[in-house]
Amino acid sequence: MPKRGPWYSTRPVATKHHDNSLCIEGNNIEDRNLARGTGKLPLCRRCAELNAAGK
Ligand SMILES: [Zn+2]
C-alpha cells in the first residue's frame, strides 16, 4: 500500500490535502509548491477513493 504522510499544494490556494501516493493530482504538485501536513484542509476526493479502494 503506497502511502506517505499528508501533503498539500500551496499554489494555487490550497483547498484540500492529499495522503495517497497514487493520487495523480497530488503527484502533479511541484516540489516548490509542496507543503507537508494536512494544512487543516479536507482530504482530496481522489485520495479518499483510492483509500476506500485499499490502494
Ligand atoms: Zn489527492
N, CA, C, O and the ligand as a Tripos MOL2 file, in Angstrom:
@<TRIPOS>MOLECULE
protein
  221   219    56     0     0
PROTEIN
NO_CHARGES

@<TRIPOS>ATOM
      1 N           0.8540   -1.1960    0.0000 N.3       1 MET1
      2 CA          0.0000    0.0000    0.0000 C.3       1 MET1
      3 C           0.8850    1.2410    0.0000 C.2       1 MET1
      4 O           1.4350    1.6150    1.0360 O.2       1 MET1
      5 N           1.0220    1.8690   -1.1440 N.am      2 PRO2
      6 CA          1.8870    3.0500   -1.2080 C.3       2 PRO2
      7 C           1.2750    4.2310   -0.4660 C.2       2 PRO2
      8 O           0.2820    4.8160   -0.8980 O.2       2 PRO2
      9 N           1.8700    4.5520    0.6180 N.am      3 LYS3
     10 CA          1.3500    5.6490    1.4390 C.3       3 LYS3
     11 C           2.4920    6.5390    1.8860 C.2       3 LYS3
     12 O           3.6250    6.0830    2.0440 O.2       3 LYS3
     13 N           2.1950    7.7780    2.0850 N.am      4 ARG4
     14 CA          3.1730    8.6760    2.6800 C.3       4 ARG4
     15 C           2.4080    9.7090    3.4670 C.2       4 ARG4
     16 O           1.1800    9.7730    3.4040 O.2       4 ARG4
     17 N           3.1180   10.4950    4.1880 N.am      5 GLY5
     18 CA          2.4470   11.4660    5.0260 C.3       5 GLY5
     19 C           1.6340   12.4430    4.2150 C.2       5 GLY5
     20 O           1.8740   12.6130    3.0190 O.2       5 GLY5
     21 N           0.6870   13.0780    4.8400 N.am      6 PRO6
     22 CA         -0.1500   14.0270    4.1130 C.3       6 PRO6
     23 C           0.6510   15.2110    3.5800 C.2       6 PRO6
     24 O           1.6520   15.6260    4.1660 O.2       6 PRO6
     25 N           0.1940   15.7260    2.4830 N.am      7 TRP7
     26 CA          0.8300   16.9090    1.8920 C.3       7 TRP7
     27 C          -0.2290   17.7010    1.1480 C.2       7 TRP7
     28 O          -1.3290   17.2140    0.8880 O.2       7 TRP7
     29 N           0.1230   18.9190    0.8140 N.am      8 TYR8
     30 CA         -0.8100   19.7430    0.0500 C.3       8 TYR8
     31 C          -0.0380   20.7540   -0.7700 C.2       8 TYR8
     32 O           1.1590   20.9620   -0.5690 O.2       8 TYR8
     33 N          -0.7400   21.3750   -1.6920 N.am      9 SER9
     34 CA         -0.1230   22.3710   -2.5490 C.3       9 SER9
     35 C          -0.3950   23.7590   -2.0060 C.2       9 SER9
     36 O          -1.5120   24.0660   -1.5910 O.2       9 SER9
     37 N           0.6170   24.5860   -2.0110 N.am     10 THR10
     38 CA          0.4400   25.9640   -1.5530 C.3      10 THR10
     39 C           0.0560   26.8800   -2.7170 C.2      10 THR10
     40 O          -0.2180   28.0640   -2.5240 O.2      10 THR10
     41 N           0.0410   26.3190   -3.9180 N.am     11 ARG11
     42 CA         -0.2350   27.1310   -5.0930 C.3      11 ARG11
     43 C          -0.8760   26.2770   -6.1660 C.2      11 ARG11
     44 O          -0.2620   25.2740   -6.5310 O.2      11 ARG11
     45 N          -2.0310   26.5640   -6.7000 N.am     12 PRO12
     46 CA         -2.8590   27.6910   -6.2650 C.3      12 PRO12
     47 C          -3.3420   27.4750   -4.8300 C.2      12 PRO12
     48 O          -3.0040   26.4700   -4.2030 O.2      12 PRO12
     49 N          -4.1110   28.3930   -4.3240 N.am     13 VAL13
     50 CA         -4.5420   28.3310   -2.9380 C.3      13 VAL13
     51 C          -5.0890   26.9420   -2.6250 C.2      13 VAL13
     52 O          -5.9610   26.4220   -3.3210 O.2      13 VAL13
     53 N          -4.5540   26.3630   -1.5610 N.am     14 ALA14
     54 CA         -4.9170   25.0000   -1.2140 C.3      14 ALA14
     55 C          -6.3610   24.9150   -0.7490 C.2      14 ALA14
     56 O          -6.8210   25.7230    0.0580 O.2      14 ALA14
     57 N          -7.0660   23.9220   -1.2720 N.am     15 THR15
     58 CA         -8.4400   23.6790   -0.8350 C.3      15 THR15
     59 C          -8.5870   22.2790   -0.2630 C.2      15 THR15
     60 O          -9.6380   21.9290    0.2730 O.2      15 THR15
     61 N          -7.5260   21.4730   -0.3760 N.am     16 LYS16
     62 CA         -7.5920   20.0950    0.1020 C.3      16 LYS16
     63 C          -6.1790   19.5830    0.2870 C.2      16 LYS16
     64 O          -5.2170   20.1720   -0.2060 O.2      16 LYS16
     65 N          -6.0690   18.4720    1.0080 N.am     17 HIS17
     66 CA         -4.7650   17.8330    1.1390 C.3      17 HIS17
     67 C          -4.8290   16.4290    0.5620 C.2      17 HIS17
     68 O          -5.9090   15.8790    0.3430 O.2      17 HIS17
     69 N          -3.6610   15.8630    0.3220 N.am     18 HIS18
     70 CA         -3.5520   14.5220   -0.2530 C.3      18 HIS18
     71 C          -2.8340   13.6150    0.7330 C.2      18 HIS18
     72 O          -1.9880   14.0660    1.5050 O.2      18 HIS18
     73 N          -3.1790   12.3290    0.7030 N.am     19 ASP19
     74 CA         -2.4280   11.3940    1.5510 C.3      19 ASP19
     75 C          -2.2210   10.0460    0.8740 C.2      19 ASP19
     76 O          -1.7960    9.0820    1.5110 O.2      19 ASP19
     77 N          -2.5250    9.9810   -0.4300 N.am     20 ASN20
     78 CA         -2.3080    8.7300   -1.1540 C.3      20 ASN20
     79 C          -1.3350    8.9910   -2.3010 C.2      20 ASN20
     80 O          -1.5670    9.8590   -3.1430 O.2      20 ASN20
     81 N          -0.2400    8.2230   -2.3190 N.am     21 SER21
     82 CA          0.8200    8.4810   -3.2990 C.3      21 SER21
     83 C           0.4060    8.1080   -4.7170 C.2      21 SER21
     84 O           1.1410    8.3860   -5.6640 O.2      21 SER21
     85 N          -0.7660    7.4780   -4.8800 N.am     22 LEU22
     86 CA         -1.2490    7.1580   -6.2240 C.3      22 LEU22
     87 C          -2.1040    8.2770   -6.8030 C.2      22 LEU22
     88 O          -2.5160    8.2180   -7.9620 O.2      22 LEU22
     89 N          -2.3640    9.2770   -6.0100 N.am     23 CYS23
     90 CA         -3.2090   10.3740   -6.4740 C.3      23 CYS23
     91 C          -2.4740   11.1860   -7.5430 C.2      23 CYS23
     92 O          -1.4250   11.7800   -7.2920 O.2      23 CYS23
     93 N          -3.0530   11.1900   -8.7290 N.am     24 ILE24
     94 CA         -2.4080   11.8940   -9.8390 C.3      24 ILE24
     95 C          -2.3110   13.3800   -9.5400 C.2      24 ILE24
     96 O          -1.2800   14.0120   -9.7700 O.2      24 ILE24
     97 N          -3.3870   13.9140   -9.0320 N.am     25 GLU25
     98 CA         -3.4070   15.3440   -8.7300 C.3      25 GLU25
     99 C          -2.3590   15.6890   -7.6800 C.2      25 GLU25
    100 O          -1.6410   16.6820   -7.7960 O.2      25 GLU25
    101 N          -2.2880   14.8530   -6.6590 N.am     26 GLY26
    102 CA         -1.2970   15.0850   -5.6150 C.3      26 GLY26
    103 C           0.1230   14.9850   -6.1400 C.2      26 GLY26
    104 O           1.0030   15.7480   -5.7400 O.2      26 GLY26
    105 N           0.3380   14.0270   -7.0470 N.am     27 ASN27
    106 CA          1.6750   13.8320   -7.6030 C.3      27 ASN27
    107 C           2.0700   14.9400   -8.5490 C.2      27 ASN27
    108 O           3.2560   15.1410   -8.8090 O.2      27 ASN27
    109 N           1.0960   15.6630   -9.0690 N.am     28 ASN28
    110 CA          1.3870   16.7330  -10.0150 C.3      28 ASN28
    111 C           1.8360   18.0170   -9.3320 C.2      28 ASN28
    112 O           2.2370   18.9710   -9.9990 O.2      28 ASN28
    113 N           1.7700   18.0420   -8.0150 N.am     29 ILE29
    114 CA          2.2010   19.2340   -7.2900 C.3      29 ILE29
    115 C           3.7160   19.3590   -7.4000 C.2      29 ILE29
    116 O           4.4500   18.4200   -7.0910 O.2      29 ILE29
    117 N           4.1630   20.4900   -7.8300 N.am     30 GLU30
    118 CA          5.6050   20.6970   -7.9590 C.3      30 GLU30
    119 C           6.2360   20.8350   -6.5810 C.2      30 GLU30
    120 O           5.6290   21.3400   -5.6370 O.2      30 GLU30
    121 N           7.4770   20.3660   -6.5000 N.am     31 ASP31
    122 CA          8.1660   20.3300   -5.2110 C.3      31 ASP31
    123 C           8.1610   21.6850   -4.5100 C.2      31 ASP31
    124 O           7.9900   21.7630   -3.2940 O.2      31 ASP31
    125 N           8.3490   22.7450   -5.2840 N.am     32 ARG32
    126 CA          8.4610   24.0630   -4.6490 C.3      32 ARG32
    127 C           7.1300   24.5490   -4.0940 C.2      32 ARG32
    128 O           7.0860   25.4750   -3.2840 O.2      32 ARG32
    129 N           6.0390   23.9130   -4.5380 N.am     33 ASN33
    130 CA          4.7220   24.2990   -4.0470 C.3      33 ASN33
    131 C           4.1730   23.3040   -3.0380 C.2      33 ASN33
    132 O           3.0110   23.3840   -2.6390 O.2      33 ASN33
    133 N           5.0160   22.3700   -2.6300 N.am     34 LEU34
    134 CA          4.5410   21.2820   -1.7910 C.3      34 LEU34
    135 C           4.8030   21.5860   -0.3240 C.2      34 LEU34
    136 O           5.9090   21.9650    0.0630 O.2      34 LEU34
    137 N           3.7700   21.4120    0.4770 N.am     35 ALA35
    138 CA          3.9030   21.6010    1.9110 C.3      35 ALA35
    139 C           3.5000   20.3150    2.6180 C.2      35 ALA35
    140 O           2.5960   19.6020    2.1820 O.2      35 ALA35
    141 N           4.1870   20.0360    3.7130 N.am     36 ARG36
    142 CA          3.8800   18.8420    4.5000 C.3      36 ARG36
    143 C           2.7220   19.0990    5.4440 C.2      36 ARG36
    144 O           2.5080   20.2130    5.9210 O.2      36 ARG36
    145 N           1.9760   18.0220    5.6990 N.am     37 GLY37
    146 CA          0.8700   18.1360    6.6310 C.3      37 GLY37
    147 C          -0.4560   18.2660    5.8940 C.2      37 GLY37
    148 O          -0.5090   18.2280    4.6650 O.2      37 GLY37
    149 N          -1.5060   18.4180    6.6580 N.am     38 THR38
    150 CA         -2.8370   18.4960    6.0640 C.3      38 THR38
    151 C          -3.2380   19.9330    5.7970 C.2      38 THR38
    152 O          -4.1780   20.1820    5.0420 O.2      38 THR38
    153 N          -2.5410   20.8830    6.4050 N.am     39 GLY39
    154 CA         -2.9410   22.2700    6.2710 C.3      39 GLY39
    155 C          -4.3350   22.5260    6.8340 C.2      39 GLY39
    156 O          -4.9560   23.5530    6.5570 O.2      39 GLY39
    157 N          -4.8150   21.5670    7.6320 N.am     40 LYS40
    158 CA         -6.1750   21.6260    8.1950 C.3      40 LYS40
    159 C          -7.2230   21.7090    7.0830 C.2      40 LYS40
    160 O          -8.2950   22.2930    7.2470 O.2      40 LYS40
    161 N          -6.8740   21.1070    5.9530 N.am     41 LEU41
    162 CA         -7.7600   21.1020    4.7990 C.3      41 LEU41
    163 C          -8.4160   19.7400    4.6680 C.2      41 LEU41
    164 O          -7.8720   18.7470    5.1510 O.2      41 LEU41
    165 N          -9.5840   19.6700    4.0180 N.am     42 PRO42
    166 CA        -10.2430   18.3730    3.8260 C.3      42 PRO42
    167 C          -9.4460   17.4900    2.8680 C.2      42 PRO42
    168 O          -8.6600   17.9780    2.0560 O.2      42 PRO42
    169 N          -9.6630   16.2000    2.9780 N.am     43 LEU43
    170 CA         -8.9530   15.2400    2.1340 C.3      43 LEU43
    171 C          -9.4790   15.2940    0.7010 C.2      43 LEU43
    172 O         -10.6810   15.3990    0.4560 O.2      43 LEU43
    173 N          -8.5420   15.2180   -0.2260 N.am     44 CYS44
    174 CA         -8.8530   15.1710   -1.6540 C.3      44 CYS44
    175 C          -9.7950   14.0030   -1.9700 C.2      44 CYS44
    176 O          -9.6480   12.9150   -1.4120 O.2      44 CYS44
    177 N         -10.7400   14.2280   -2.8450 N.am     45 ARG45
    178 CA        -11.7150   13.1780   -3.1760 C.3      45 ARG45
    179 C         -11.0560   11.9770   -3.8220 C.2      45 ARG45
    180 O         -11.4100   10.8340   -3.5310 O.2      45 ARG45
    181 N         -10.0890   12.2370   -4.7080 N.am     46 ARG46
    182 CA         -9.4140   11.1330   -5.3790 C.3      46 ARG46
    183 C          -8.6450   10.2880   -4.3650 C.2      46 ARG46
    184 O          -8.6550    9.0600   -4.4360 O.2      46 ARG46
    185 N          -7.9820   10.9510   -3.4270 N.am     47 CYS47
    186 CA         -7.2710   10.2180   -2.3650 C.3      47 CYS47
    187 C          -8.2500    9.3810   -1.5660 C.2      47 CYS47
    188 O          -7.9720    8.2230   -1.2550 O.2      47 CYS47
    189 N          -9.3940    9.9600   -1.2310 N.am     48 ALA48
    190 CA        -10.3860    9.2520   -0.4420 C.3      48 ALA48
    191 C         -10.8670    8.0120   -1.1770 C.2      48 ALA48
    192 O         -11.0720    6.9630   -0.5670 O.2      48 ALA48
    193 N         -11.0490    8.1340   -2.4920 N.am     49 GLU49
    194 CA        -11.4910    6.9860   -3.2860 C.3      49 GLU49
    195 C         -10.4150    5.9180   -3.3340 C.2      49 GLU49
    196 O         -10.7110    4.7280   -3.2220 O.2      49 GLU49
    197 N          -9.1670    6.3350   -3.5000 N.am     50 LEU50
    198 CA         -8.0620    5.3740   -3.5030 C.3      50 LEU50
    199 C          -7.9530    4.6770   -2.1670 C.2      50 LEU50
    200 O          -7.7510    3.4640   -2.1000 O.2      50 LEU50
    201 N          -8.0870    5.4500   -1.0980 N.am     51 ASN51
    202 CA         -8.0170    4.8630    0.2500 C.3      51 ASN51
    203 C          -9.1580    3.8760    0.4620 C.2      51 ASN51
    204 O          -8.9660    2.8040    1.0360 O.2      51 ASN51
    205 N         -10.3480    4.2470   -0.0070 N.am     52 ALA52
    206 CA        -11.5120    3.3830    0.1620 C.3      52 ALA52
    207 C         -11.3510    2.0920   -0.6250 C.2      52 ALA52
    208 O         -11.8760    1.0470   -0.2420 O.2      52 ALA52
    209 N         -10.6150    2.1770   -1.7350 N.am     53 ALA53
    210 CA        -10.3800    1.0030   -2.5760 C.3      53 ALA53
    211 C          -9.2040    0.1900   -2.0400 C.2      53 ALA53
    212 O          -8.8510   -0.8390   -2.6160 O.2      53 ALA53
    213 N          -8.6070    0.6350   -0.9630 N.am     54 GLY54
    214 CA         -7.4910   -0.0840   -0.3590 C.3      54 GLY54
    215 C          -6.1920    0.0700   -1.1210 C.2      54 GLY54
    216 O          -5.3270   -0.8020   -1.0480 O.2      54 GLY54
    217 N          -6.0400    1.1670   -1.8540 N.am     55 LYS55
    218 CA         -4.8200    1.4050   -2.6210 C.3      55 LYS55
    219 C          -3.9180    2.4100   -1.9270 C.2      55 LYS55
    220 O          -2.8440    2.7290   -2.4350 O.2      55 LYS55
    221 ZN         -5.3130   13.5380   -3.7380 Zn       56 ZN56
@<TRIPOS>BOND
     1     1     2 1
     2     2     3 1
     3     3     4 2
     4     3     5 am
     5     5     6 1
     6     6     7 1
     7     7     8 2
     8     7     9 am
     9     9    10 1
    10    10    11 1
    11    11    12 2
    12    11    13 am
    13    13    14 1
    14    14    15 1
    15    15    16 2
    16    15    17 am
    17    17    18 1
    18    18    19 1
    19    19    20 2
    20    19    21 am
    21    21    22 1
    22    22    23 1
    23    23    24 2
    24    23    25 am
    25    25    26 1
    26    26    27 1
    27    27    28 2
    28    27    29 am
    29    29    30 1
    30    30    31 1
    31    31    32 2
    32    31    33 am
    33    33    34 1
    34    34    35 1
    35    35    36 2
    36    35    37 am
    37    37    38 1
    38    38    39 1
    39    39    40 2
    40    39    41 am
    41    41    42 1
    42    42    43 1
    43    43    44 2
    44    43    45 am
    45    45    46 1
    46    46    47 1
    47    47    48 2
    48    47    49 am
    49    49    50 1
    50    50    51 1
    51    51    52 2
    52    51    53 am
    53    53    54 1
    54    54    55 1
    55    55    56 2
    56    55    57 am
    57    57    58 1
    58    58    59 1
    59    59    60 2
    60    59    61 am
    61    61    62 1
    62    62    63 1
    63    63    64 2
    64    63    65 am
    65    65    66 1
    66    66    67 1
    67    67    68 2
    68    67    69 am
    69    69    70 1
    70    70    71 1
    71    71    72 2
    72    71    73 am
    73    73    74 1
    74    74    75 1
    75    75    76 2
    76    75    77 am
    77    77    78 1
    78    78    79 1
    79    79    80 2
    80    79    81 am
    81    81    82 1
    82    82    83 1
    83    83    84 2
    84    83    85 am
    85    85    86 1
    86    86    87 1
    87    87    88 2
    88    87    89 am
    89    89    90 1
    90    90    91 1
    91    91    92 2
    92    91    93 am
    93    93    94 1
    94    94    95 1
    95    95    96 2
    96    95    97 am
    97    97    98 1
    98    98    99 1
    99    99   100 2
   100    99   101 am
   101   101   102 1
   102   102   103 1
   103   103   104 2
   104   103   105 am
   105   105   106 1
   106   106   107 1
   107   107   108 2
   108   107   109 am
   109   109   110 1
   110   110   111 1
   111   111   112 2
   112   111   113 am
   113   113   114 1
   114   114   115 1
   115   115   116 2
   116   115   117 am
   117   117   118 1
   118   118   119 1
   119   119   120 2
   120   119   121 am
   121   121   122 1
   122   122   123 1
   123   123   124 2
   124   123   125 am
   125   125   126 1
   126   126   127 1
   127   127   128 2
   128   127   129 am
   129   129   130 1
   130   130   131 1
   131   131   132 2
   132   131   133 am
   133   133   134 1
   134   134   135 1
   135   135   136 2
   136   135   137 am
   137   137   138 1
   138   138   139 1
   139   139   140 2
   140   139   141 am
   141   141   142 1
   142   142   143 1
   143   143   144 2
   144   143   145 am
   145   145   146 1
   146   146   147 1
   147   147   148 2
   148   147   149 am
   149   149   150 1
   150   150   151 1
   151   151   152 2
   152   151   153 am
   153   153   154 1
   154   154   155 1
   155   155   156 2
   156   155   157 am
   157   157   158 1
   158   158   159 1
   159   159   160 2
   160   159   161 am
   161   161   162 1
   162   162   163 1
   163   163   164 2
   164   163   165 am
   165   165   166 1
   166   166   167 1
   167   167   168 2
   168   167   169 am
   169   169   170 1
   170   170   171 1
   171   171   172 2
   172   171   173 am
   173   173   174 1
   174   174   175 1
   175   175   176 2
   176   175   177 am
   177   177   178 1
   178   178   179 1
   179   179   180 2
   180   179   181 am
   181   181   182 1
   182   182   183 1
   183   183   184 2
   184   183   185 am
   185   185   186 1
   186   186   187 1
   187   187   188 2
   188   187   189 am
   189   189   190 1
   190   190   191 1
   191   191   192 2
   192   191   193 am
   193   193   194 1
   194   194   195 1
   195   195   196 2
   196   195   197 am
   197   197   198 1
   198   198   199 1
   199   199   200 2
   200   199   201 am
   201   201   202 1
   202   202   203 1
   203   203   204 2
   204   203   205 am
   205   205   206 1
   206   206   207 1
   207   207   208 2
   208   207   209 am
   209   209   210 1
   210   210   211 1
   211   211   212 2
   212   211   213 am
   213   213   214 1
   214   214   215 1
   215   215   216 2
   216   215   217 am
   217   217   218 1
   218   218   219 1
   219   219   220 2
@<TRIPOS>SUBSTRUCTURE
     1 MET1         2 RESIDUE 1 A MET
     2 PRO2         6 RESIDUE 1 A PRO
     3 LYS3        10 RESIDUE 1 A LYS
     4 ARG4        14 RESIDUE 1 A ARG
     5 GLY5        18 RESIDUE 1 A GLY
     6 PRO6        22 RESIDUE 1 A PRO
     7 TRP7        26 RESIDUE 1 A TRP
     8 TYR8        30 RESIDUE 1 A TYR
     9 SER9        34 RESIDUE 1 A SER
    10 THR10       38 RESIDUE 1 A THR
    11 ARG11       42 RESIDUE 1 A ARG
    12 PRO12       46 RESIDUE 1 A PRO
    13 VAL13       50 RESIDUE 1 A VAL
    14 ALA14       54 RESIDUE 1 A ALA
    15 THR15       58 RESIDUE 1 A THR
    16 LYS16       62 RESIDUE 1 A LYS
    17 HIS17       66 RESIDUE 1 A HIS
    18 HIS18       70 RESIDUE 1 A HIS
    19 ASP19       74 RESIDUE 1 A ASP
    20 ASN20       78 RESIDUE 1 A ASN
    21 SER21       82 RESIDUE 1 A SER
    22 LEU22       86 RESIDUE 1 A LEU
    23 CYS23       90 RESIDUE 1 A CYS
    24 ILE24       94 RESIDUE 1 A ILE
    25 GLU25       98 RESIDUE 1 A GLU
    26 GLY26      102 RESIDUE 1 A GLY
    27 ASN27      106 RESIDUE 1 A ASN
    28 ASN28      110 RESIDUE 1 A ASN
    29 ILE29      114 RESIDUE 1 A ILE
    30 GLU30      118 RESIDUE 1 A GLU
    31 ASP31      122 RESIDUE 1 A ASP
    32 ARG32      126 RESIDUE 1 A ARG
    33 ASN33      130 RESIDUE 1 A ASN
    34 LEU34      134 RESIDUE 1 A LEU
    35 ALA35      138 RESIDUE 1 A ALA
    36 ARG36      142 RESIDUE 1 A ARG
    37 GLY37      146 RESIDUE 1 A GLY
    38 THR38      150 RESIDUE 1 A THR
    39 GLY39      154 RESIDUE 1 A GLY
    40 LYS40      158 RESIDUE 1 A LYS
    41 LEU41      162 RESIDUE 1 A LEU
    42 PRO42      166 RESIDUE 1 A PRO
    43 LEU43      170 RESIDUE 1 A LEU
    44 CYS44      174 RESIDUE 1 A CYS
    45 ARG45      178 RESIDUE 1 A ARG
    46 ARG46      182 RESIDUE 1 A ARG
    47 CYS47      186 RESIDUE 1 A CYS
    48 ALA48      190 RESIDUE 1 A ALA
    49 GLU49      194 RESIDUE 1 A GLU
    50 LEU50      198 RESIDUE 1 A LEU
    51 ASN51      202 RESIDUE 1 A ASN
    52 ALA52      206 RESIDUE 1 A ALA
    53 ALA53      210 RESIDUE 1 A ALA
    54 GLY54      214 RESIDUE 1 A GLY
    55 LYS55      218 RESIDUE 1 A LYS
    56 ZN56       221 GROUP 0 **** ****
